[in-house]
Amino acid sequence: MKIKERSAGRVTVLDLNGPLALGDGERIFRDKIAQLLKERKTSILLNLEKVEFIDSSGVGALIKCLTSVTREGGKLKGLRAVPMVQKILKITGVFALFEFFEDESQAIASF
């Protein structure tokens, strides 16, 4: 998992690239969210267009990070989840917990 961080106004956009799965991918993701919260960056948009696979550990990491961001008064939203990832998130019920967008400018404007 590689994560590129960029800013769009007050929104932090994380471009995720690679599997969000047990091991490094899930750990790198959780660590990045924890770092952003320490920096008081609580408006976070996850660009998932290059995440081809997510497993139960990745789903758990999304839920944990959503809880952490919400607890800090922030918002965590999703962008461009590929069909396979969408399917897994819908089956597990996690898709309904997030706001997902296909258009980045609309996603940013929603914060």
DSSP file (Angstrom, degrees, kcal/mol; ACC not computed):
  #  RESIDUE AA STRUCTURE BP1 BP2  ACC     N-H-->O    O-->H-N    N-H-->O    O-->H-N    TCO  KAPPA ALPHA  PHI   PSI    X-CA   Y-CA   Z-CA
    1    1 A M              0   0    0      0, 0.0     2,-0.4     0, 0.0    17,-0.2   0.000 360.0 360.0 360.0 127.5    0.0    0.0    0.0
    2    2 A K  E     -A   17   0A   0     15,-2.5    15,-2.3     2,-0.0     2,-0.5  -0.962 360.0-161.7-118.4 141.1    1.3    3.4   -1.0
    3    3 A I  E     -A   16   0A   0     -2,-0.4     2,-0.5    13,-0.2    13,-0.2  -0.983   4.4-164.1-128.3 123.9   -0.5    6.6    0.1
    4    4 A K  E     -A   15   0A   0     11,-2.1    11,-3.0    -2,-0.5     2,-0.4  -0.923  13.4-153.1-104.9 126.7   -0.1   10.0   -1.5
    5    5 A E  E     +A   14   0A   0     -2,-0.5     2,-0.3     9,-0.2     9,-0.2  -0.838  21.4 163.1-102.3 134.9   -1.4   12.9    0.6
    6    6 A R  E     -A   13   0A   0      7,-2.3     7,-3.2    -2,-0.4     2,-0.4  -0.976  28.9-124.7-145.0 159.7   -2.5   16.1   -1.0
    7    7 A S  E     -A   12   0A   0     -2,-0.3     2,-0.3     5,-0.2     5,-0.2  -0.849  16.6-177.8-109.9 142.0   -4.6   19.1    0.1
    8    8 A A  E >  S-A   11   0A   0      3,-2.9     3,-1.7    -2,-0.4     2,-0.4  -0.783  72.1 -62.7-132.3  87.2   -7.7   20.5   -1.4
    9    9 A G  T 3  S-     0   0    0     -2,-0.3    -1,-0.1     1,-0.3    99,-0.0  -0.577 118.2 -16.8  68.0-126.9   -8.5   23.5    0.7
   10   10 A R  T 3  S+     0   0    0     -2,-0.4     2,-0.4    -3,-0.1    33,-0.4   0.434 120.8  95.4 -89.9   1.5   -9.2   22.2    4.2
   11   11 A V  E <   -A    8   0A   0     -3,-1.7    -3,-2.9    31,-0.1     2,-0.6  -0.785  65.5-146.6 -96.4 133.1   -9.8   18.7    2.9
   12   12 A T  E     -Ab   7  44A   0     31,-3.2    33,-2.8    -2,-0.4     2,-0.5  -0.881  14.1-157.2 -96.2 122.3   -6.9   16.1    3.0
   13   13 A V  E     -Ab   6  45A   0     -7,-3.2    -7,-2.3    -2,-0.6     2,-0.6  -0.879   2.9-161.6-102.3 126.9   -7.1   13.8    0.0
   14   14 A L  E     -Ab   5  46A   0     31,-3.0    33,-3.2    -2,-0.5     2,-0.9  -0.941   4.8-156.3-109.7 116.8   -5.4   10.4    0.4
   15   15 A D  E     -Ab   4  47A   0    -11,-3.0   -11,-2.1    -2,-0.6     2,-0.3  -0.824  16.1-158.6 -91.2 106.7   -4.7    8.6   -2.9
   16   16 A L  E     -A    3   0A   0     31,-2.1    34,-0.7    -2,-0.9     2,-0.4  -0.688  10.9-174.9 -89.7 138.6   -4.5    4.9   -1.9
   17   17 A N  E     +Ab   2  50A   0    -15,-2.3   -15,-2.5    -2,-0.3    34,-0.2  -0.930  48.4  19.5-138.5 111.1   -2.6    2.5   -4.2
   18   18 A G  S    S-     0   0    0     32,-2.0    35,-0.2    -2,-0.4     2,-0.2  -0.606  98.6 -31.6 122.8 176.4   -2.5   -1.2   -3.5
   19   19 A P        -     0   0    0      0, 0.0     2,-1.1     0, 0.0    35,-0.2  -0.425  40.9-145.9 -71.2 137.5   -4.4   -3.8   -1.5
   20   20 A L  B     +e   54   0B   0     33,-2.5    35,-1.6    -2,-0.2    38,-0.4  -0.777  59.0 125.0 -97.7  86.1   -6.1   -2.7    1.7
   21   21 A A      > -     0   0    0     -2,-1.1     5,-2.1    33,-0.2     6,-0.3  -0.844  66.3 -52.0-143.6 170.3   -5.5   -6.1    3.3
   22   22 A L  T   5S+     0   0    0     -2,-0.3     2,-0.4     3,-0.2     3,-0.3  -0.140 105.5  18.4 -47.7 134.4   -4.0   -7.9    6.3
   23   23 A G  T  >5S-     0   0    0      1,-0.2     4,-2.2     2,-0.1     5,-0.2  -0.838 126.4  -0.9 107.5-140.2   -0.4   -6.9    6.9
   24   24 A D  H  >5S+     0   0    0     -2,-0.4     4,-3.2     1,-0.2     5,-0.3   0.873 126.5  56.5 -60.0 -42.2    1.4   -3.8    5.5
   25   25 A G  H  >5S+     0   0    0     -3,-0.3     4,-1.9     1,-0.2    -1,-0.2   0.936 112.5  40.0 -58.1 -50.1   -1.5   -2.4    3.6
   26   26 A E  H  ><S+     0   0    0     -5,-2.1     4,-2.4     2,-0.2    -1,-0.2   0.900 117.6  48.9 -67.0 -41.6   -3.9   -2.2    6.6
   27   27 A R  H  X S+     0   0    0     -4,-2.2     4,-2.7    -6,-0.3     5,-0.2   0.922 110.6  49.7 -65.2 -45.4   -1.1   -1.1    9.0
   28   28 A I  H  X S+     0   0    0     -4,-3.2     4,-2.1    -5,-0.2    -1,-0.2   0.911 112.1  49.4 -60.6 -42.6    0.1    1.7    6.7
   29   29 A F  H  X S+     0   0    0     -4,-1.9     4,-2.2    -5,-0.3    -2,-0.2   0.947 112.3  45.9 -62.1 -50.4   -3.5    3.0    6.2
   30   30 A R  H  X S+     0   0    0     -4,-2.4     4,-2.4     1,-0.2    -2,-0.2   0.908 112.9  51.0 -61.1 -41.8   -4.2    3.0   10.0
   31   31 A D  H  X S+     0   0    0     -4,-2.7     4,-2.3     1,-0.2    -1,-0.2   0.884 108.7  51.7 -62.9 -38.7   -0.9    4.7   10.8
   32   32 A K  H  X S+     0   0    0     -4,-2.1     4,-2.3    -5,-0.2    -1,-0.2   0.921 110.5  47.3 -65.8 -43.9   -1.6    7.4    8.1
   33   33 A I  H  X S+     0   0    0     -4,-2.2     4,-2.3     2,-0.2    -2,-0.2   0.918 111.6  51.2 -63.4 -42.6   -5.0    8.2    9.6
   34   34 A A  H  X S+     0   0    0     -4,-2.4     4,-1.9     1,-0.2    -2,-0.2   0.902 109.7  50.9 -60.5 -41.2   -3.6    8.3   13.1
   35   35 A Q  H  X S+     0   0    0     -4,-2.3     4,-1.6     1,-0.2    -2,-0.2   0.920 109.3  50.2 -62.4 -44.7   -0.9   10.8   11.9
   36   36 A L  H  <>S+     0   0    0     -4,-2.3     5,-2.9     1,-0.2    -2,-0.2   0.899 109.1  51.5 -61.8 -40.5   -3.5   13.0   10.2
   37   37 A L  H ><5S+     0   0    0     -4,-2.3     3,-1.4     1,-0.2    -1,-0.2   0.880 106.7  53.5 -66.0 -36.6   -5.5   13.1   13.4
   38   38 A K  H 3<5S+     0   0    0     -4,-1.9    -1,-0.2     1,-0.3    -2,-0.2   0.845 108.5  50.4 -63.2 -32.5   -2.4   14.1   15.4
   39   39 A E  T 3<5S-     0   0    0     -4,-1.6    -1,-0.3    -5,-0.1    -2,-0.2   0.357 119.7-115.4 -85.0   5.4   -2.0   17.0   13.0
   40   40 A R  T < 5 +     0   0    0     -3,-1.4     2,-0.8     1,-0.2    -3,-0.2   0.774  67.5 145.3  63.3  30.2   -5.7   17.9   13.5
   41   41 A K      < +     0   0    0     -5,-2.9    -1,-0.2    -6,-0.1    -2,-0.1  -0.868   9.8 156.3 -96.3 105.6   -6.6   17.1    9.9
   42   42 A T        +     0   0    0     -2,-0.8    33,-2.5   -32,-0.2     2,-0.8   0.385  46.5  82.1-118.9   2.2  -10.1   15.7   10.3
   43   43 A S  E     + c   0  75A   0    -33,-0.4   -31,-3.2    31,-0.2     2,-0.5  -0.886  64.5 171.3-106.8  99.8  -11.7   16.3    6.9
   44   44 A I  E     -bc  12  76A   0     31,-2.8    33,-2.5    -2,-0.8     2,-0.5  -0.934  23.2-167.2-123.9 129.2  -10.3   13.3    5.0
   45   45 A L  E     -bc  13  77A   0    -33,-2.8   -31,-3.0    -2,-0.5     2,-0.7  -0.962  13.1-150.2-114.5 122.8  -11.3   12.0    1.5
   46   46 A L  E     -bc  14  78A   0     31,-3.2    33,-2.4    -2,-0.5     2,-0.9  -0.832   2.7-155.0 -95.9 113.6  -10.1    8.5    0.6
   47   47 A N  E     +bc  15  79A   0    -33,-3.2   -31,-2.1    -2,-0.7     3,-0.3  -0.796  18.6 173.7 -88.2 108.6   -9.5    8.0   -3.1
   48   48 A L  E >   +     0   0A   0     31,-3.0     3,-2.0    -2,-0.9    34,-0.7   0.223  41.5 112.2-101.1  12.6   -9.9    4.3   -3.6
   49   49 A E  E 3  S+     0   0A   0      1,-0.3    -1,-0.2    30,-0.3   -32,-0.1   0.718  83.8  43.2 -64.9 -18.8   -9.7    4.1   -7.4
   50   50 A K  E 3  S+b   17   0A   0    -34,-0.7   -32,-2.0    -3,-0.3     2,-0.9   0.163  86.6 102.1-110.9  17.6   -6.3    2.2   -7.2
   51   51 A V    <   +     0   0    0     -3,-2.0    31,-0.4   -34,-0.2    34,-0.2  -0.878  43.0 172.9 -98.6 104.3   -7.4   -0.2   -4.4
   52   52 A E        +     0   0    0     -2,-0.9     2,-0.3     1,-0.2    -1,-0.2   0.678  62.1  29.7 -85.9 -18.7   -8.1   -3.4   -6.3
   53   53 A F        +     0   0    0    -35,-0.2   -33,-2.5    31,-0.1     2,-0.3  -0.999  54.2 179.6-147.2 142.0   -8.6   -5.6   -3.3
   54   54 A I  B     -e   20   0B   0     -2,-0.3   -33,-0.2   -35,-0.2     2,-0.2  -0.993  10.5-169.2-140.0 136.6   -9.8   -5.3    0.3
   55   55 A D     >  -     0   0    0    -35,-1.6     4,-2.5    -2,-0.3     3,-0.2  -0.506  46.8 -81.2-113.4-172.9  -10.1   -8.1    2.8
   56   56 A S  H  > S+     0   0    0      1,-0.2     4,-2.4     2,-0.2     5,-0.1   0.833 129.5  53.6 -61.7 -32.7  -11.7   -8.3    6.3
   57   57 A S  H  > S+     0   0    0      2,-0.2     4,-2.2     1,-0.2    -1,-0.2   0.898 109.7  47.9 -67.6 -39.1   -8.7   -6.6    7.9
   58   58 A G  H  > S+     0   0    0    -38,-0.4     4,-2.2     2,-0.2    -2,-0.2   0.895 111.1  50.4 -66.6 -40.4   -9.0   -3.7    5.5
   59   59 A V  H  X S+     0   0    0     -4,-2.5     4,-2.2     2,-0.2    -2,-0.2   0.927 111.2  49.5 -61.3 -44.7  -12.7   -3.5    6.1
   60   60 A G  H  X S+     0   0    0     -4,-2.4     4,-2.8     1,-0.2    -2,-0.2   0.889 108.7  52.5 -61.1 -39.9  -12.0   -3.4    9.9
   61   61 A A  H  X S+     0   0    0     -4,-2.2     4,-2.7     2,-0.2     5,-0.2   0.897 107.7  51.7 -64.3 -40.1   -9.4   -0.7    9.4
   62   62 A L  H  X S+     0   0    0     -4,-2.2     4,-2.5     2,-0.2    -2,-0.2   0.929 112.3  45.8 -60.6 -45.0  -11.9    1.4    7.5
   63   63 A I  H  X S+     0   0    0     -4,-2.2     4,-2.4     2,-0.2    -2,-0.2   0.931 113.7  48.6 -64.1 -45.9  -14.4    1.1   10.3
   64   64 A K  H  X S+     0   0    0     -4,-2.8     4,-2.3     1,-0.2    -2,-0.2   0.918 114.1  46.0 -60.8 -44.4  -11.8    1.8   13.0
   65   65 A C  H  X S+     0   0    0     -4,-2.7     4,-2.8     2,-0.2     5,-0.2   0.882 110.4  53.2 -68.6 -38.0  -10.5    4.9   11.2
   66   66 A L  H  X S+     0   0    0     -4,-2.5     4,-2.5    -5,-0.2    -1,-0.2   0.928 110.9  47.8 -60.1 -44.1  -14.1    6.1   10.5
   67   67 A T  H  X S+     0   0    0     -4,-2.4     4,-2.4     2,-0.2    -2,-0.2   0.922 112.7  48.4 -61.6 -45.3  -14.8    5.8   14.3
   68   68 A S  H  X S+     0   0    0     -4,-2.3     4,-1.2     2,-0.2    -2,-0.2   0.915 113.7  45.8 -63.4 -44.5  -11.5    7.6   15.2
   69   69 A V  H  <>S+     0   0    0     -4,-2.8     5,-2.7     1,-0.2     3,-0.4   0.919 113.8  49.0 -66.0 -43.6  -12.1   10.5   12.8
   70   70 A T  H ><5S+     0   0    0     -4,-2.5     3,-2.0    -5,-0.2    -2,-0.2   0.900 106.4  56.5 -62.7 -41.3  -15.7   10.9   13.8
   71   71 A R  H 3<5S+     0   0    0     -4,-2.4    -1,-0.2     1,-0.3    -2,-0.2   0.810 105.1  52.9 -60.0 -30.4  -14.7   10.9   17.5
   72   72 A E  T 3<5S-     0   0    0     -4,-1.2    -1,-0.3    -3,-0.4    -2,-0.2   0.352 125.3-103.9 -86.9   6.0  -12.4   13.8   16.7
   73   73 A G  T < 5S+     0   0    0     -3,-2.0    -3,-0.2     1,-0.2    -2,-0.1   0.629  83.5 119.5  84.2  13.9  -15.3   15.7   15.1
   74   74 A G      < -     0   0    0     -5,-2.7     2,-0.4    -6,-0.2    -1,-0.2  -0.283  57.6-120.8-103.5-172.0  -14.2   15.0   11.6
   75   75 A K  E     -c   43   0A   0    -33,-2.5   -31,-2.8    -2,-0.1     2,-0.5  -0.996  11.6-164.4-135.5 138.8  -15.5   13.3    8.5
   76   76 A L  E     +c   44   0A   0     -2,-0.4    23,-0.4   -33,-0.2     2,-0.3  -0.989  20.4 173.7-122.9 120.4  -14.0   10.4    6.5
   77   77 A K  E     -c   45   0A   0    -33,-2.5   -31,-3.2    -2,-0.5     2,-0.3  -0.840  22.0-125.9-128.1 162.9  -15.5   10.0    3.0
   78   78 A G  E     -cd  46 100A   0     21,-2.8    23,-1.6    -2,-0.3     2,-0.4  -0.781  14.5-162.9-113.8 154.5  -14.7    7.7    0.0
   79   79 A L  E     -cd  47 101A   0    -33,-2.4   -31,-3.0    -2,-0.3   -30,-0.3  -0.999  63.4 -13.6-138.0 132.3  -14.1    8.4   -3.6
   80   80 A R        -     0   0    0     21,-2.9     2,-0.3    -2,-0.4    22,-0.1   0.841  65.9-170.1  51.3  51.1  -14.1    6.2   -6.7
   81   81 A A        -     0   0    0     20,-0.3    -1,-0.2   -31,-0.1   -32,-0.2  -0.574  25.9-119.7 -69.2 129.7  -14.3    2.7   -5.1
   82   82 A V     >  -     0   0    0    -34,-0.7     4,-2.8   -31,-0.4     3,-0.4  -0.290  29.2-101.6 -67.6 157.9  -13.7    0.1   -7.9
   83   83 A P  H  > S+     0   0    0      0, 0.0     4,-2.5     0, 0.0     5,-0.2   0.846 120.4  51.1 -53.0 -41.1  -16.6   -2.4   -8.4
   84   84 A M  H  > S+     0   0    0      2,-0.2     4,-1.9     1,-0.2     5,-0.1   0.916 113.5  44.6 -64.5 -42.2  -14.9   -5.2   -6.5
   85   85 A V  H  > S+     0   0    0     -3,-0.4     4,-2.6   -34,-0.2     5,-0.2   0.916 112.6  52.3 -67.6 -42.8  -14.2   -3.1   -3.5
   86   86 A Q  H  X S+     0   0    0     -4,-2.8     4,-2.5     1,-0.2     5,-0.2   0.922 108.1  52.3 -56.7 -44.5  -17.7   -1.6   -3.7
   87   87 A K  H  X S+     0   0    0     -4,-2.5     4,-2.6    -5,-0.2    -1,-0.2   0.926 110.9  45.6 -59.7 -47.1  -19.1   -5.1   -3.7
   88   88 A I  H  X S+     0   0    0     -4,-1.9     4,-2.0     1,-0.2     6,-0.3   0.909 113.6  49.7 -63.7 -42.2  -17.2   -6.2   -0.6
   89   89 A L  H  X>S+     0   0    0     -4,-2.6     6,-2.2     1,-0.2     5,-1.1   0.853 112.5  47.8 -66.8 -33.9  -18.1   -3.0    1.2
   90   90 A K  H ><5S+     0   0    0     -4,-2.5     3,-0.7    -5,-0.2    -2,-0.2   0.916 110.3  51.2 -71.8 -43.1  -21.8   -3.5    0.4
   91   91 A I  H 3<5S+     0   0    0     -4,-2.6    -2,-0.2     1,-0.2    -1,-0.2   0.887 114.3  44.2 -60.0 -39.4  -21.8   -7.2    1.4
   92   92 A T  H 3<5S-     0   0    0     -4,-2.0    -1,-0.2    -5,-0.2    -2,-0.2   0.561 112.1-119.9 -84.0  -8.2  -20.2   -6.2    4.8
   93   93 A G  T <<5S+     0   0    0     -3,-0.7     3,-0.4    -4,-0.5     4,-0.3   0.456  83.9 114.5  85.1   0.0  -22.6   -3.2    5.3
   94   94 A V    >>< +     0   0    0     -5,-1.1     3,-1.5    -6,-0.3     4,-0.8   0.806  61.0  69.7 -75.1 -29.5  -19.7   -0.8    5.4
   95   95 A F  G >4 S+     0   0    0     -6,-2.2     3,-0.8     1,-0.3    -1,-0.2   0.870  96.3  54.2 -55.8 -37.4  -20.6    1.0    2.2
   96   96 A A  G 34 S+     0   0    0     -3,-0.4    -1,-0.3    -7,-0.3    -2,-0.2   0.672 100.0  61.6 -72.2 -17.1  -23.7    2.4    4.0
   97   97 A L  G <4 S+     0   0    0     -3,-1.5     2,-0.3    -4,-0.3    -1,-0.2   0.709 103.5  55.8 -80.5 -20.9  -21.5    3.9    6.8
   98   98 A F  S << S-     0   0    0     -4,-0.8     2,-0.6    -3,-0.8   -21,-0.1  -0.713  80.4-123.3-110.1 157.7  -19.6    6.1    4.4
   99   99 A E        -     0   0    0    -23,-0.4   -21,-2.8    -2,-0.3     2,-0.4  -0.922  35.6-163.8 -93.2 124.0  -20.5    8.8    1.9
  100  100 A F  E     -d   78   0A   0     -2,-0.6     2,-0.3   -23,-0.2   -21,-0.2  -0.887   7.8-173.9-112.6 144.3  -19.0    7.7   -1.5
  101  101 A F  E     -d   79   0A   0    -23,-1.6   -21,-2.9    -2,-0.4   -20,-0.3  -0.918  26.8-160.4-132.0 155.5  -18.6    9.9   -4.5
  102  102 A E  S    S+     0   0    0     -2,-0.3     2,-0.5   -23,-0.2    -1,-0.1   0.612  84.1  64.1-102.4 -23.2  -17.5    9.4   -8.1
  103  103 A D     >  -     0   0    0      1,-0.1     4,-2.1     2,-0.0     5,-0.1  -0.906  68.5-154.7-109.2 122.2  -16.6   13.1   -8.7
  104  104 A E  H  > S+     0   0    0     -2,-0.5     4,-2.6     1,-0.2     5,-0.2   0.892  93.9  52.3 -63.6 -41.7  -13.7   14.5   -6.6
  105  105 A S  H  > S+     0   0    0      1,-0.2     4,-2.2     2,-0.2    -1,-0.2   0.894 111.0  48.1 -64.6 -38.2  -14.9   18.1   -6.8
  106  106 A Q  H  > S+     0   0    0      2,-0.2     4,-1.0     1,-0.2    -1,-0.2   0.898 111.4  51.3 -65.7 -39.6  -18.4   17.1   -5.5
  107  107 A A  H >< S+     0   0    0     -4,-2.1     3,-0.6     1,-0.2     4,-0.3   0.933 111.2  46.5 -62.3 -46.4  -16.8   15.1   -2.7
  108  108 A I  H >< S+     0   0    0     -4,-2.6     3,-1.4     1,-0.2    -1,-0.2   0.904 109.7  53.9 -63.8 -41.9  -14.6   18.0   -1.6
  109  109 A A  H 3< S+     0   0    0     -4,-2.2    -1,-0.2     1,-0.3    -2,-0.2   0.713  97.6  68.0 -65.8 -19.9  -17.5   20.4   -1.7
  110  110 A S  T <<        0   0    0     -4,-1.0    -1,-0.3    -3,-0.6    -2,-0.2   0.599 360.0 360.0 -78.6  -9.4  -19.5   18.0    0.6
  111  111 A F    <         0   0    0     -3,-1.4    -1,-0.2    -4,-0.3    -2,-0.1   0.481 360.0 360.0 -80.1 360.0  -17.2   18.7    3.6
